[in-house]
Amino acid sequence: MVSEISERTRHGHPRTTELSGSETHLTRAADGVSMDVTQASSECSAVLQTIDDAVICDRAFPEDILVGVVGRGHVLVEDVPGTGKTLTARSVATALGLSFSRIQFTPDLLPADVTGTHIFNERERAFEFNAGPIFANVVLADEINRAPPKTQAALLEAMEEGQVTVDGETRQLPDPFVVIATQNPIEQEGTFPLPEAQVDRFLVKTSMGYPDEAGEVELLRRRANRETTSPSVEAVLEPDQVEQLRTVPETVRVDEDLLEYVAALARATRADGRVETGVSPRGTQRLFEAARAYATIVGRSYVTPDDIKRVAQPVLAHRLVLTPDATVNGVAKTQVVNGVLESVPVPTVEESTA
């Protein structure tokens, strides 16, 4: 197991330190200062810009991850090795001023390797809890589908409850807590497919993809000139600001017509003949939450149909279970979502009244 985690976190304290220059607790600011949509959007733009400077990828990829963070969810990334997933995840954590750890999932990984365990201290003649790498704000679960179901279940509890149970004791995880999990879409040998219940826990599923020609040339340019290092990522926010940022979507307004539109999209997936299991009510709520998070990122105090369409693919597609016939015929889940978006009537939102 590969683990990268701050020393203080390693000693069992569920908080981060000094990523932004001074010790910061993982709670909302003590003075109660809140953040409005305009401020939140400005902070999100700064975070995305610093990631863009360091990572060569399509802007939609870090945007999807930020939707997961702002929407209080987790992110599943399905991509081939070598595309820069680890760099992106670390850059997101650093830009947000959060602690980061990476867990390399393998078939022999045990739940205790993730959550931590009690170790006997001979000097104190007592057992002490040694926190695992799950005790970080942003956790990269690399190749999550290589871990056995028992280990996946330990991660599932952490994602759903924000806590882990070790030897009968429940321990709270840092807040904010975000899992960015990756899986390889090609290699299936030696893997344990994620159960539907766990896949449904991810707010968004996204893919980094290959860089375009200009991006790949820039990668080579950086590699060719050894004196030129990739731009470093600096902390844009502090943990308490991230907590404030995550409360802003609650203030974003969604008109009644758009609530009905979100529900109609979810119901349309269940009625599609190519789908065995459509979007669950939890998925409907996640689409609503993701749309409000995206509206926050772009700086609007209200949701538009375009916001819902923008997040529909990363929020809905991975929640679908296709029929055997559809799978054999090569139907992609994204095709189903596209069809739903085309078939469901789009409500009109008057910007002047929004």
Secondary structure, DSSP 8 states (H G I E B T S, - for coil): ------HHHHTT--S--SSSSS---SSS-TT-----HHHHHHHHHHHHHHHHHH--S-THHHHHHHHHHHTT--EEEE--TTSSHHHHHHHHHHHTT--EEEEE--TT--HHHHHEEEEEETTTTEEEEEE-TT-SSEEEEETGGGS-HHHHHHHHHHHHHSEEEETTEEEE--SS-EEEEEE-SS--TT-----HHHHTT-SEEE------HHHHHHHHHHHH-TT---------S-HHHHHHHTTGGGG-B--HHHHHHHHHHHHHHHH-TTEEE---HHHHHHHHHHHHHHHHHHT-SB--HHHHHHHHHHHHGGG-EE-HHHHHTT--HHHHHHHHHHHS------GGG-
